[in-house]
């Protein structure tokens, strides 16, 4: 689940990766068989969009979180400051302060431009819900699949497109221009913090989930996503292990003693995959670094920092304060 768009607005939407087919298993086969299915039609996408809109509205109405007064869907209940920030972030407006209710300015926008939805293949839009199912990855295109997964899991902000202006504003550049010509959005620093607060998900809410045969505890998951042995021997992120506990046979096929199981990436591998930083390579000579030990003793850490000329005292924390404009009455 993503909660943002390219203009750092609150835009909750779901990205789902589905196999274009089904898996079947047999007692005498250790691996599942995949059977491809034809792509959905435009009519099926339209019916699915209508079903999603109807059921979501029904669910929210049953929980008393909205009402339909004929002019649209409105939230019920008293709004909090966070609710006000989220409502303003959805509309691209400012929630707090003297400019509350004003739109966040965008650069390059053509005046009088009216955006219109242009339905394409495998795309539909209905009652505020849109569904796009036209992105597909061919079988065997592992790099293309990883690129799609990275797009789904990307963060809300790209620091390389964030810059300060001469008058103390923050400018965020879009990855590509919008249809109305907009290329940048301009924030006051406090408005940007307000916008980021609206994008933070609720506590204990998982944004990435796996379903069906891809779920962690699915009975047939090992048959669908095993790693070939020849690939495992060269991959540092995998190892061959011997399960000590007995596992229940699946469809009469016992568990193999030399089963290949995935282990967690090391911190160095994660740094390289996420940030492109090779922490085990010396930046001065290019030689290979070797991890010796982890320092956990406070006195030893203090002596090492002092020897390197680094500060050993924690910086003083600023006192906590309420959000700016908290005392201003908010009108949604």
PANUKOL-431807 format. One record per residue (C-alpha): residue number from 1; residue in three letters; x, y, z. Coordinates in steps of 0.1 Angstrom, whole numbers, always signed. Layout:
BEGIN
SITE; i; aa; x; y; z
SITE; NUM; Ala; X; Y; Z
...
END
This chain:
BEGIN
SITE; i; aa; x; y; z
SITE; 1; Unk; +0; +0; +0
SITE; 2; Unk; +14; +34; -10
SITE; 3; Unk; +2; +66; +7
SITE; 4; Unk; +17; +93; -16
SITE; 5; Unk; +19; +106; -51
SITE; 6; Unk; +46; +124; -70
SITE; 7; Unk; +36; +158; -54
SITE; 8; Unk; +39; +144; -18
SITE; 9; Unk; +1; +144; -15
SITE; 10; Unk; -18; +118; +6
SITE; 11; Unk; -30; +94; -20
SITE; 12; Unk; -37; +59; -6
SITE; 13; Unk; -36; +33; -33
SITE; 14; Unk; -27; -4; -36
SITE; 15; Unk; -1; -20; -58
SITE; 16; Unk; -7; -57; -63
SITE; 17; Unk; +15; -82; -81
SITE; 18; Unk; -4; -113; -93
SITE; 19; Unk; +7; -143; -114
SITE; 20; Unk; -11; -145; -147
SITE; 21; Unk; -23; -180; -140
SITE; 22; Unk; -27; -207; -113
SITE; 23; Unk; -5; -233; -97
SITE; 24; Unk; -14; -270; -93
SITE; 25; Unk; +4; -297; -73
SITE; 26; Unk; +6; -334; -76
SITE; 27; Unk; +16; -361; -51
SITE; 28; Unk; +45; -374; -72
SITE; 29; Unk; +59; -339; -81
SITE; 30; Unk; +81; -319; -57
SITE; 31; Unk; +74; -287; -77
SITE; 32; Unk; +41; -270; -85
SITE; 33; Unk; +30; -266; -121
SITE; 34; Unk; +20; -232; -135
SITE; 35; Unk; -8; -228; -159
SITE; 36; Unk; -10; -194; -177
SITE; 37; Unk; -44; -177; -181
SITE; 38; Unk; -54; -151; -207
SITE; 39; Unk; -53; -114; -197
SITE; 40; Unk; -85; -99; -183
SITE; 41; Unk; -107; -79; -206
SITE; 42; Unk; -117; -42; -203
SITE; 43; Unk; -152; -52; -193
SITE; 44; Unk; -139; -74; -164
SITE; 45; Unk; -117; -45; -152
SITE; 46; Unk; -147; -22; -153
SITE; 47; Unk; -169; -47; -133
SITE; 48; Unk; -141; -52; -108
SITE; 49; Unk; -137; -14; -103
SITE; 50; Unk; -175; -11; -97
SITE; 51; Unk; -174; -39; -72
SITE; 52; Unk; -145; -24; -53
SITE; 53; Unk; -162; +10; -51
SITE; 54; Unk; -195; -5; -39
SITE; 55; Unk; -180; -27; -12
SITE; 56; Unk; -157; +0; +2
SITE; 57; Unk; -185; +25; +5
SITE; 58; Unk; -207; -2; +21
SITE; 59; Unk; -180; -11; +46
SITE; 60; Unk; -173; +26; +56
SITE; 61; Unk; -210; +33; +59
SITE; 62; Unk; -215; +3; +81
SITE; 63; Unk; -187; +15; +104
SITE; 64; Unk; -203; +50; +106
SITE; 65; Unk; -173; +67; +91
SITE; 66; Unk; -190; +84; +62
SITE; 67; Unk; -224; +94; +49
SITE; 68; Unk; -238; +101; +15
SITE; 69; Unk; -258; +133; +15
SITE; 70; Unk; -263; +135; -23
SITE; 71; Unk; -234; +158; -29
SITE; 72; Unk; -207; +133; -22
SITE; 73; Unk; -191; +113; +6
SITE; 74; Unk; -183; +132; +38
SITE; 75; Unk; -165; +122; +69
SITE; 76; Unk; -185; +120; +101
SITE; 77; Unk; -173; +129; +136
SITE; 78; Unk; -150; +155; +150
SITE; 79; Unk; -118; +160; +131
SITE; 80; Unk; -84; +160; +149
SITE; 81; Unk; -53; +179; +139
SITE; 82; Unk; -39; +148; +122
SITE; 83; Unk; -73; +144; +104
SITE; 84; Unk; -70; +180; +92
SITE; 85; Unk; -34; +174; +80
SITE; 86; Unk; -45; +143; +61
SITE; 87; Unk; -75; +160; +46
SITE; 88; Unk; -54; +189; +34
SITE; 89; Unk; -27; +165; +21
SITE; 90; Unk; -53; +147; +0
SITE; 91; Unk; -64; +180; -17
SITE; 92; Unk; -29; +194; -20
SITE; 93; Unk; -36; +222; +5
SITE; 94; Unk; -22; +237; +36
SITE; 95; Unk; -38; +226; +69
SITE; 96; Unk; -23; +248; +96
SITE; 97; Unk; -12; +284; +101
SITE; 98; Unk; -23; +316; +85
SITE; 99; Unk; -25; +302; +50
SITE; 100; Unk; -47; +272; +60
SITE; 101; Unk; -69; +261; +32
SITE; 102; Unk; -47; +276; +4
SITE; 103; Unk; -33; +254; -23
SITE; 104; Unk; +4; +245; -23
SITE; 105; Unk; +18; +263; -53
SITE; 106; Unk; +31; +243; -83
SITE; 107; Unk; +56; +256; -109
SITE; 108; Unk; +49; +254; -146
SITE; 109; Unk; +11; +248; -142
SITE; 110; Unk; -10; +261; -171
SITE; 111; Unk; -39; +283; -159
SITE; 112; Unk; -73; +270; -167
SITE; 113; Unk; -62; +235; -175
SITE; 114; Unk; -89; +209; -168
SITE; 115; Unk; -77; +174; -163
SITE; 116; Unk; -98; +147; -180
SITE; 117; Unk; -96; +110; -174
SITE; 118; Unk; -87; +92; -206
SITE; 119; Unk; -96; +55; -203
SITE; 120; Unk; -70; +31; -219
SITE; 121; Unk; -66; -6; -222
SITE; 122; Unk; -73; -25; -190
SITE; 123; Unk; -80; +8; -171
SITE; 124; Unk; -112; +20; -155
SITE; 125; Unk; -124; +48; -132
SITE; 126; Unk; -156; +49; -112
SITE; 127; Unk; -169; +69; -82
SITE; 128; Unk; -135; +81; -72
SITE; 129; Unk; -118; +47; -76
SITE; 130; Unk; -95; +39; -105
SITE; 131; Unk; -79; +6; -115
SITE; 132; Unk; -49; +1; -138
SITE; 133; Unk; -41; -35; -148
SITE; 134; Unk; -20; -29; -180
SITE; 135; Unk; +15; -34; -166
SITE; 136; Unk; +28; -69; -172
SITE; 137; Unk; +62; -87; -169
SITE; 138; Unk; +71; -115; -192
SITE; 139; Unk; +81; -149; -178
SITE; 140; Unk; +118; -150; -170
SITE; 141; Unk; +123; -112; -169
SITE; 142; Unk; +138; -112; -134
SITE; 143; Unk; +154; -77; -138
SITE; 144; Unk; +121; -62; -150
SITE; 145; Unk; +103; -79; -121
SITE; 146; Unk; +128; -65; -96
SITE; 147; Unk; +125; -31; -111
SITE; 148; Unk; +87; -33; -107
SITE; 149; Unk; +90; -44; -71
SITE; 150; Unk; +114; -15; -64
SITE; 151; Unk; +89; +9; -79
SITE; 152; Unk; +61; -5; -57
SITE; 153; Unk; +83; -2; -26
SITE; 154; Unk; +99; +32; -33
SITE; 155; Unk; +99; +59; -6
SITE; 156; Unk; +77; +90; -6
SITE; 157; Unk; +105; +114; -12
SITE; 158; Unk; +136; +113; -35
SITE; 159; Unk; +163; +135; -18
SITE; 160; Unk; +179; +141; -52
SITE; 161; Unk; +148; +160; -64
SITE; 162; Unk; +145; +180; -32
SITE; 163; Unk; +162; +215; -30
SITE; 164; Unk; +162; +248; -11
SITE; 165; Unk; +154; +281; -27
SITE; 166; Unk; +170; +314; -20
SITE; 167; Unk; +140; +326; +0
SITE; 168; Unk; +139; +296; +24
SITE; 169; Unk; +114; +275; +5
SITE; 170; Unk; +116; +239; -3
SITE; 171; Unk; +112; +228; -40
SITE; 172; Unk; +104; +193; -50
SITE; 173; Unk; +108; +183; -86
SITE; 174; Unk; +85; +158; -102
SITE; 175; Unk; +100; +127; -119
SITE; 176; Unk; +82; +138; -151
SITE; 177; Unk; +60; +168; -160
SITE; 178; Unk; +23; +165; -154
SITE; 179; Unk; -3; +169; -181
SITE; 180; Unk; -10; +205; -169
SITE; 181; Unk; +27; +214; -173
SITE; 182; Unk; +35; +213; -136
SITE; 183; Unk; +71; +204; -129
SITE; 184; Unk; +77; +213; -93
SITE; 185; Unk; +58; +219; -60
SITE; 186; Unk; +69; +246; -35
SITE; 187; Unk; +66; +241; +2
SITE; 188; Unk; +72; +262; +33
SITE; 189; Unk; +94; +240; +56
SITE; 190; Unk; +67; +237; +82
SITE; 191; Unk; +42; +228; +55
SITE; 192; Unk; +65; +200; +42
SITE; 193; Unk; +67; +186; +78
SITE; 194; Unk; +30; +188; +80
SITE; 195; Unk; +27; +169; +47
SITE; 196; Unk; +52; +142; +59
SITE; 197; Unk; +32; +138; +91
SITE; 198; Unk; +1; +130; +71
SITE; 199; Unk; +20; +104; +51
SITE; 200; Unk; +31; +84; +81
SITE; 201; Unk; +10; +52; +84
SITE; 202; Unk; -9; +43; +116
SITE; 203; Unk; +11; +22; +141
SITE; 204; Unk; +12; -15; +137
SITE; 205; Unk; -2; -14; +102
SITE; 206; Unk; +16; -35; +76
SITE; 207; Unk; +19; -19; +42
SITE; 208; Unk; +33; -50; +25
SITE; 209; Unk; +14; -83; +28
SITE; 210; Unk; +16; -116; +10
SITE; 211; Unk; -15; -137; +1
SITE; 212; Unk; -24; -172; -11
SITE; 213; Unk; +5; -195; -20
SITE; 214; Unk; +30; -166; -15
SITE; 215; Unk; +21; -162; +22
SITE; 216; Unk; +50; -171; +46
SITE; 217; Unk; +31; -200; +61
SITE; 218; Unk; +14; -214; +30
SITE; 219; Unk; +17; -251; +27
SITE; 220; Unk; +27; -251; -9
SITE; 221; Unk; +50; -221; -8
SITE; 222; Unk; +82; -242; -11
SITE; 223; Unk; +69; -258; -43
SITE; 224; Unk; +63; -224; -59
SITE; 225; Unk; +93; -203; -49
SITE; 226; Unk; +122; -227; -44
SITE; 227; Unk; +157; -217; -54
SITE; 228; Unk; +176; -238; -79
SITE; 229; Unk; +206; -255; -63
SITE; 230; Unk; +230; -243; -89
SITE; 231; Unk; +219; -207; -83
SITE; 232; Unk; +221; -212; -45
SITE; 233; Unk; +258; -223; -46
SITE; 234; Unk; +268; -189; -61
SITE; 235; Unk; +244; -166; -43
SITE; 236; Unk; +257; -153; -9
SITE; 237; Unk; +222; -146; +4
SITE; 238; Unk; +213; -183; +4
SITE; 239; Unk; +227; -214; +21
SITE; 240; Unk; +221; -251; +22
SITE; 241; Unk; +208; -263; +56
SITE; 242; Unk; +196; -294; +73
SITE; 243; Unk; +163; -291; +90
SITE; 244; Unk; +166; -308; +124
SITE; 245; Unk; +129; -310; +131
SITE; 246; Unk; +106; -333; +111
SITE; 247; Unk; +82; -316; +87
SITE; 248; Unk; +49; -330; +78
SITE; 249; Unk; +49; -344; +42
SITE; 250; Unk; +29; -324; +17
SITE; 251; Unk; +7; -345; -5
SITE; 252; Unk; +29; -376; +3
SITE; 253; Unk; +62; -359; -7
SITE; 254; Unk; +86; -359; +23
SITE; 255; Unk; +108; -330; +30
SITE; 256; Unk; +143; -333; +15
SITE; 257; Unk; +172; -333; +40
SITE; 258; Unk; +193; -309; +18
SITE; 259; Unk; +165; -284; +15
SITE; 260; Unk; +177; -249; +5
SITE; 261; Unk; +164; -223; +28
SITE; 262; Unk; +168; -185; +25
SITE; 263; Unk; +187; -166; +51
SITE; 264; Unk; +186; -129; +58
SITE; 265; Unk; +207; -105; +39
SITE; 266; Unk; +237; -92; +58
SITE; 267; Unk; +238; -55; +67
SITE; 268; Unk; +265; -49; +41
SITE; 269; Unk; +244; -65; +14
SITE; 270; Unk; +214; -44; +24
SITE; 271; Unk; +234; -12; +23
SITE; 272; Unk; +246; -21; -12
SITE; 273; Unk; +212; -31; -25
SITE; 274; Unk; +193; -1; -9
SITE; 275; Unk; +218; +27; -11
SITE; 276; Unk; +245; +15; -35
SITE; 277; Unk; +272; +19; -8
SITE; 278; Unk; +299; -9; -5
SITE; 279; Unk; +307; -5; +32
SITE; 280; Unk; +332; -34; +30
SITE; 281; Unk; +354; -16; +4
SITE; 282; Unk; +379; +10; +16
SITE; 283; Unk; +373; +44; -1
SITE; 284; Unk; +410; +53; +1
SITE; 285; Unk; +427; +22; -14
SITE; 286; Unk; +398; +2; -27
SITE; 287; Unk; +409; -28; -6
SITE; 288; Unk; +385; -53; +10
SITE; 289; Unk; +375; -45; +46
SITE; 290; Unk; +370; -73; +71
SITE; 291; Unk; +346; -71; +100
SITE; 292; Unk; +364; -77; +133
SITE; 293; Unk; +340; -71; +161
SITE; 294; Unk; +310; -50; +172
SITE; 295; Unk; +318; -24; +199
SITE; 296; Unk; +291; -23; +226
SITE; 297; Unk; +310; -12; +257
SITE; 298; Unk; +303; +26; +262
SITE; 299; Unk; +338; +33; +276
SITE; 300; Unk; +355; +16; +246
SITE; 301; Unk; +332; +35; +222
SITE; 302; Unk; +341; +68; +239
SITE; 303; Unk; +378; +62; +236
SITE; 304; Unk; +376; +53; +199
SITE; 305; Unk; +355; +84; +191
SITE; 306; Unk; +379; +106; +210
SITE; 307; Unk; +409; +91; +192
SITE; 308; Unk; +391; +99; +158
SITE; 309; Unk; +383; +134; +169
SITE; 310; Unk; +346; +128; +169
SITE; 311; Unk; +322; +141; +196
SITE; 312; Unk; +315; +118; +225
SITE; 313; Unk; +285; +136; +240
SITE; 314; Unk; +250; +134; +228
SITE; 315; Unk; +235; +167; +215
SITE; 316; Unk; +210; +184; +237
SITE; 317; Unk; +174; +176; +227
SITE; 318; Unk; +151; +205; +219
SITE; 319; Unk; +120; +207; +242
SITE; 320; Unk; +88; +192; +227
SITE; 321; Unk; +62; +216; +214
SITE; 322; Unk; +28; +214; +197
SITE; 323; Unk; +24; +217; +160
SITE; 324; Unk; +22; +253; +147
SITE; 325; Unk; -12; +267; +143
SITE; 326; Unk; -28; +243; +168
SITE; 327; Unk; -48; +270; +185
SITE; 328; Unk; -63; +281; +151
SITE; 329; Unk; -98; +268; +144
SITE; 330; Unk; -97; +245; +115
SITE; 331; Unk; -124; +245; +88
SITE; 332; Unk; -125; +215; +66
END
